[in-house]
Amino acid sequence: MNPSIAHLQTWIGDLGMPALAIIGVVTLAGLYSGKVVKVFRLPSIIGFMIVGVILGPSLLGLIDEGLSDDLGFIADIALGFVALSIGLELDLAVLRKLGGGMVTVILAESLLAFIVVFVAIYLLTRDLPLALIFGAVAPASAPAGTVAVIQEYRASGKLTQALYAVVGFDDGLGVIIFGFAAAIARSILEHAAGAATKSVWLLIATPLAEVGLSFLVGAAAALLYTLLARITEGRRDTFILTFAVVLLTIGAAKALGLSLILTNLIVGMAVVNTQRKTVTATVREGLTSVMPLLFVLFFVLAGSNLHVAALPSLGLLGLIYLASRAAGLMGGAWMGAAIGRLDGKIRKYLGLGILSQAGVAIGLSLIVKQEFSEISPWGAAIGAAVITTVTATSIIFGIIGPITCKIGLKKAGEIPERGS
């Protein structure tokens, strides 16, 4: 580390700023950095993430790892509301107009991302378990980046609706794919180490149960919401009810180790498909007020976790992963939309909007690192390679994903001229 930066970090540490003051600095810096990058026609979240990198351990160290962990609940709340906002856009009547091809798209982009990354990494390394894990992590997306761009530019249209559907459901499919691939990889490692191999079907049942239970918890929260909404009146009380149910759902998901995205997405879908349009409009109006603040905090904190020092560690493995994941997602999106006979602009531009990757992929990588390290040195090496590469490439995808999403929406004509 540069001595001057180390000295500055020490000086900032000596100031002993209270956490609330740091949150204030983060909010102000994020707000105005977002305005600066818009001058260069970039999405605001790029500015938020740059501020996070500057304030994080990579440079100034104002947001250290301890504080980042303490503020982790902010990221949970933000993801909960992102998932809710996605669900609110999944009106079944609108989805029917898009056609059954959306299911084909979600299956195609996730499965092709897995296959292309698996083949590319295997050809490079000839390591079957390593290739399986990289392929399994590839389909996981970061819906917050896509939703932030859509909301910032007030995009609307068929492509926008398709993006909401894809980023809402592909994480669930990604977890299932990961479960199958990780189970096979683990069996290979255990066999090579001479350990007692666990049943592949038992290993696969865990992610299937997680996704199924996520839907059940989301459905229970949605039922609670619809019952309480009958005796709730007024814009203020409706938004308070929404906020409370989202927090309850986040808490239940965290306690049970479930997907925050799937559980809250189900709540959003229940609201838009069961409640009066006035209720849905009220909830959306409330989100319009609170989401910008959550996005500032979420992406600044995300940026603080992006260690610049990790970039040089990418190497050929990281570059192959970057290229093959992008090719798999974009090719799969095009193929699925073509097979499903969806609108031409969905075929052309959907792949540009789903490249972001962050929390879910890193979380899956941590699982691999923890569980595979216990099996053998080979497993430990796989865990280290996956967590290092996925963390580093998330920096790249976190930057290019929102930019390509904006480009796709712009080319599709779904961003109003004033929002360009």
C-alpha positions in Angstrom: 0.0 0.0 0.0 1.2 3.5 -0.8 2.7 5.1 2.4 0.7 8.3 2.0 -2.6 6.3 1.7 -1.7 4.3 4.8 -0.9 7.5 6.7 -4.3 9.0 5.6 -6.1 5.8 6.7 -4.4 6.0 10.1 -5.4 9.7 10.5 -9.0 8.9 9.5 -9.0 6.1 12.0 -7.8 8.4 14.7 -10.7 10.7 14.2 -13.0 8.0 15.5 -16.1 9.2 13.5 -19.4 7.8 14.8 -21.1 5.3 12.5 -24.1 7.7 12.0 -21.7 10.5 10.9 -20.0 8.1 8.4 -23.5 7.1 7.0 -24.1 10.9 6.5 -20.8 11.3 4.7 -21.6 8.2 2.6 -25.0 9.5 1.7 -23.8 13.0 0.7 -20.8 11.7 -1.3 -22.9 9.1 -3.0 -25.6 11.6 -3.9 -23.3 14.1 -5.6 -21.0 11.5 -7.2 -24.1 10.1 -8.9 -24.7 13.6 -10.4 -21.1 13.9 -11.6 -21.1 10.6 -13.5 -24.5 11.5 -15.1 -22.6 14.3 -16.9 -20.7 11.5 -18.7 -24.1 9.8 -19.4 -23.3 6.9 -17.0 -25.9 5.5 -14.5 -25.7 7.0 -11.0 -24.8 3.8 -9.4 -21.4 3.8 -11.1 -20.7 7.0 -9.1 -22.0 5.4 -5.9 -19.7 2.4 -6.3 -16.7 4.7 -7.1 -17.3 6.5 -3.8 -17.5 3.1 -2.0 -14.1 2.1 -3.4 -12.6 5.5 -2.4 -14.1 5.4 1.1 -13.4 1.6 1.6 -10.3 -0.3 2.7 -8.8 0.0 -0.8 -8.1 3.8 -0.3 -9.3 6.0 2.6 -10.5 3.2 4.9 -13.4 5.3 6.3 -15.6 2.2 5.8 -13.6 -0.6 7.2 -14.6 -4.3 7.1 -16.0 -4.1 10.7 -18.3 -1.2 9.9 -19.3 -2.8 6.6 -20.4 -5.9 8.5 -22.3 -3.8 11.0 -24.1 -2.0 8.2 -24.9 -5.3 6.4 -28.6 -4.9 7.4 -28.8 -1.9 5.1 -27.9 -4.2 2.1 -30.5 -6.7 3.3 -33.2 -4.0 3.5 -32.2 -2.7 0.0 -32.3 -6.2 -1.5 -35.7 -6.8 0.1 -37.2 -3.7 -1.5 -35.5 -4.4 -4.8 -37.2 -7.8 -4.8 -40.5 -6.2 -3.8 -40.2 -3.7 -6.7 -39.5 -6.5 -9.1 -42.5 -8.4 -7.9 -44.7 -5.4 -8.3 -43.8 -5.4 -12.0 -44.8 -9.1 -12.5 -48.4 -8.6 -13.3 -49.6 -11.9 -14.5 -51.8 -10.2 -17.2 -48.8 -8.4 -18.6 -46.6 -11.5 -18.4 -49.3 -13.4 -20.4 -49.0 -10.8 -23.1 -45.2 -11.4 -23.3 -46.1 -15.1 -23.7 -44.8 -18.3 -22.4 -41.5 -17.6 -24.1 -40.3 -15.8 -20.9 -39.9 -19.2 -19.2 -37.8 -20.3 -22.2 -35.6 -17.2 -21.9 -35.0 -17.8 -18.1 -34.1 -21.4 -18.7 -32.0 -20.7 -21.8 -29.9 -17.9 -20.4 -29.2 -19.7 -17.1 -28.4 -23.1 -18.6 -26.3 -21.7 -21.5 -24.3 -19.6 -19.1 -23.6 -22.7 -17.1 -22.7 -24.8 -20.1 -20.5 -22.2 -21.8 -18.5 -21.3 -18.6 -18.2 -25.0 -17.7 -16.8 -25.9 -21.1 -14.5 -22.9 -21.3 -13.0 -23.4 -17.8 -12.6 -27.1 -18.4 -10.7 -26.6 -21.7 -8.4 -24.2 -19.9 -7.8 -26.1 -16.7 -8.8 -29.8 -17.4 -10.2 -29.7 -13.8 -13.7 -31.1 -13.9 -14.8 -30.1 -10.3 -13.4 -26.6 -10.8 -15.2 -26.2 -14.1 -18.5 -27.4 -12.6 -18.3 -24.9 -9.8 -17.5 -21.9 -12.1 -20.3 -23.0 -14.4 -22.7 -23.3 -11.5 -21.9 -19.8 -10.2 -22.2 -18.1 -13.6 -26.1 -17.9 -13.9 -26.5 -15.9 -10.6 -27.2 -12.3 -11.3 -27.4 -9.0 -9.3 -30.9 -7.7 -9.8 -30.2 -4.5 -7.8 -28.1 -3.1 -10.6 -30.6 -3.7 -13.3 -33.6 -2.4 -11.2 -31.6 0.7 -10.2 -31.0 1.6 -13.9 -34.6 0.9 -14.9 -35.9 3.1 -12.1 -33.3 5.9 -12.6 -34.2 6.3 -16.3 -37.9 5.5 -15.8 -37.7 2.9 -18.5 -40.9 1.1 -19.6 -41.9 -1.3 -22.3 -41.6 -5.0 -23.3 -37.9 -5.2 -22.7 -38.2 -3.6 -19.2 -40.9 -6.1 -18.3 -38.8 -8.9 -19.6 -35.8 -7.7 -17.5 -37.9 -7.6 -14.4 -39.0 -11.2 -14.9 -35.6 -12.6 -15.8 -33.6 -11.0 -12.9 -36.5 -11.9 -10.5 -36.5 -15.6 -11.2 -33.1 -16.6 -12.5 -31.5 -16.4 -9.1 -33.8 -19.2 -8.0 -32.9 -21.3 -11.0 -29.3 -20.5 -10.5 -29.4 -21.8 -6.9 -30.9 -25.1 -8.2 -28.2 -25.4 -10.9 -25.5 -24.7 -8.3 -27.0 -27.4 -6.1 -26.8 -30.1 -8.8 -23.3 -29.1 -10.0 -21.8 -28.6 -6.5 -23.2 -32.0 -5.5 -21.4 -33.7 -8.4 -18.2 -31.8 -7.8 -18.2 -32.7 -4.2 -18.7 -36.4 -5.0 -15.7 -36.3 -7.3 -13.5 -34.7 -4.7 -14.7 -37.1 -1.9 -14.0 -40.1 -4.1 -10.6 -38.8 -5.1 -9.8 -38.2 -1.4 -11.0 -41.7 -0.4 -13.7 -40.2 1.8 -17.2 -41.6 2.2 -19.1 -40.0 -0.6 -22.5 -38.6 0.4 -25.6 -39.3 -1.6 -25.7 -36.9 -4.6 -29.5 -36.8 -4.3 -29.2 -35.7 -0.7 -26.8 -32.9 -1.6 -29.1 -31.8 -4.4 -32.2 -31.8 -2.1 -30.8 -28.9 -0.1 -31.0 -26.2 -2.8 -34.3 -27.5 -4.0 -35.7 -27.3 -0.5 -34.3 -23.8 -0.1 -36.1 -22.5 -3.2 -39.3 -24.3 -2.3 -39.3 -23.0 1.3 -38.5 -19.5 0.0 -41.7 -19.6 -2.1 -43.6 -20.8 0.9 -42.4 -18.1 3.3 -43.0 -15.5 0.6 -46.5 -16.8 0.1 -47.2 -16.7 3.9 -46.0 -13.1 4.0 -48.1 -12.3 1.0 -51.2 -13.8 2.7 -50.5 -11.8 5.8 -50.2 -8.6 3.7 -53.5 -9.2 1.8 -55.4 -9.9 5.0 -54.0 -6.7 6.8 -54.5 -4.6 3.6 -58.3 -5.1 3.9 -58.3 -3.1 7.2 -55.7 -0.6 6.2 -56.6 2.7 4.6 -54.7 5.7 3.4 -51.4 6.1 1.6 -49.3 6.5 4.8 -50.7 3.4 6.5 -50.5 1.3 3.4 -46.8 2.1 3.0 -46.1 1.4 6.7 -47.8 -1.9 6.3 -45.7 -2.7 3.2 -42.5 -1.6 5.0 -43.3 -3.8 8.0 -44.1 -6.9 6.0 -40.9 -6.6 3.9 -38.9 -6.3 7.1 -40.7 -9.4 8.6 -40.0 -11.3 5.4 -36.4 -10.3 5.3 -36.0 -11.4 9.0 -37.7 -14.8 8.3 -35.6 -15.4 5.2 -32.4 -14.6 7.2 -33.3 -16.8 10.1 -34.1 -19.7 7.9 -31.2 -19.2 5.4 -33.5 -18.5 2.5 -33.4 -16.2 -0.5 -34.3 -12.6 0.3 -35.0 -12.0 -3.4 -37.5 -14.9 -3.9 -39.4 -14.4 -0.7 -40.0 -10.6 -1.2 -40.6 -11.1 -4.9 -43.6 -13.3 -4.0 -44.9 -10.5 -1.8 -44.7 -8.0 -4.6 -46.4 -10.4 -7.0 -49.2 -10.9 -4.5 -49.7 -7.1 -4.1 -49.9 -6.4 -7.9 -52.1 -9.4 -8.7 -54.5 -9.3 -5.7 -54.9 -5.7 -4.6 -56.7 -2.8 -6.1 -54.7 -0.7 -8.6 -54.9 2.2 -6.1 -53.1 0.1 -3.5 -50.4 -0.9 -6.0 -50.0 2.7 -7.1 -49.6 3.7 -3.4 -46.9 1.1 -2.7 -45.0 2.2 -5.9 -45.3 5.8 -4.9 -43.8 5.0 -1.5 -41.0 3.0 -3.1 -40.2 5.9 -5.4 -39.4 8.0 -2.3 -37.3 5.5 -0.4 -35.5 3.5 -3.1 -33.1 6.2 -4.2 -31.7 6.5 -0.7 -31.5 2.7 -0.4 -29.6 2.5 -3.7 -27.1 5.2 -2.6 -26.3 3.3 0.6 -26.4 -0.2 -1.0 -24.1 0.6 -3.8 -21.6 2.7 -1.8 -21.3 -0.2 0.7 -21.0 -2.6 -2.2 -18.2 -0.5 -3.7 -16.4 -0.5 -0.3 -16.2 -4.3 -0.5 -14.6 -4.2 -4.0 -10.9 -4.5 -3.2 -8.9 -2.9 -6.0 -5.9 -5.0 -5.1 -7.9 -8.1 -6.2 -8.0 -7.0 -9.8 -4.5 -8.1 -10.7 -5.3 -11.6 -9.5 -7.8 -12.1 -12.3 -5.3 -13.6 -14.7 -6.3 -15.8 -17.7 -8.8 -17.8 -15.5 -10.7 -14.6 -14.6 -10.7 -13.3 -18.2 -12.0 -16.6 -19.5 -14.7 -16.5 -16.9 -15.7 -12.9 -17.7 -15.9 -13.6 -21.5 -17.6 -17.0 -21.3 -20.2 -15.8 -18.7 -21.1 -12.8 -20.8 -21.3 -14.9 -24.0 -23.5 -17.6 -22.3 -25.9 -15.1 -20.8 -26.3 -13.0 -23.9 -26.4 -16.0 -26.2 -28.9 -17.8 -24.0 -31.1 -14.7 -23.8 -31.1 -14.4 -27.5 -31.8 -18.1 -28.1 -34.5 -18.3 -25.5 -36.3 -15.2 -26.9 -36.0 -16.5 -30.5 -37.4 -20.0 -29.5 -40.1 -18.3 -27.5 -40.9 -15.9 -30.4 -40.7 -12.9 -28.2 -40.5 -9.3 -29.5 -37.4 -8.5 -31.6 -36.0 -5.9 -29.2 -36.2 -8.5 -26.4 -34.1 -10.8 -28.5 -31.5 -8.2 -29.4 -31.1 -6.4 -26.1 -32.2 -8.5 -23.1 -28.7 -10.0 -22.7 -27.2 -6.6 -22.2 -29.4 -6.0 -19.1 -28.5 -9.1 -17.1 -24.7 -9.1 -16.8 -24.4 -7.7 -13.3 -23.1 -10.1 -10.7 -22.4 -9.7 -7.0 -23.8 -10.9 -3.7 -25.5 -14.2 -4.6 -22.4 -15.4 -6.7 -20.0 -14.4 -3.9 -22.2 -16.1 -1.3 -22.2 -19.3 -3.4 -18.4 -19.0 -3.7 -18.0 -18.7 0.0 -20.1 -21.9 0.5 -17.6 -23.7 -1.9 -14.6 -22.3 0.0 -15.9 -23.4 3.4 -17.3 -26.8 2.4 -14.7 -28.0 -0.2 -11.7 -27.0 2.0 -12.8 -29.7 4.5 -12.5 -32.4 1.9 -9.0 -32.2 0.6 -6.2 -29.9 -0.6 -7.7 -30.1 -4.1 -11.0 -28.9 -2.7 -9.2 -26.1 -0.8 -7.5 -25.0 -4.0 -10.8 -24.9 -5.9 -12.4 -22.9 -3.1 -9.6 -20.3 -3.1 -9.6 -20.0 -6.9 -13.4 -19.6 -7.1 -13.8 -17.0 -4.3 -10.8 -14.9 -5.6 -11.9 -14.9 -9.2 -15.6 -14.3 -8.6 -14.9 -11.5 -6.2 -12.6 -9.8 -8.6 -14.8 -10.3 -11.7 -17.8 -8.9 -9.7 -16.0 -5.6 -9.7 -15.9 -5.7 -13.5 -19.5 -6.9 -13.9 -20.7 -4.4 -11.3 -19.3 -1.6 -13.5 -20.1 -2.8 -17.0 -23.5 -4.4 -16.1 -25.4 -1.2 -15.4 -23.8 0.5 -18.4 -24.8 -2.2 -20.9 -28.3 -2.3 -19.3 -28.7 1.4 -20.1 -27.4 0.9 -23.6 -29.9 -2.0 -24.2 -32.9 0.0 -22.8 -31.8 3.1 -24.9 -31.5 1.1 -28.1 -34.9 -0.5 -27.4 -36.4 3.0 -27.2 -37.6 2.4 -23.6 -35.8 5.3 -22.0 -37.7 8.6 -22.3 -35.6 11.3 -23.9 -35.4 13.4 -20.7 -33.9 10.4 -18.9 -31.1 9.8 -21.4 
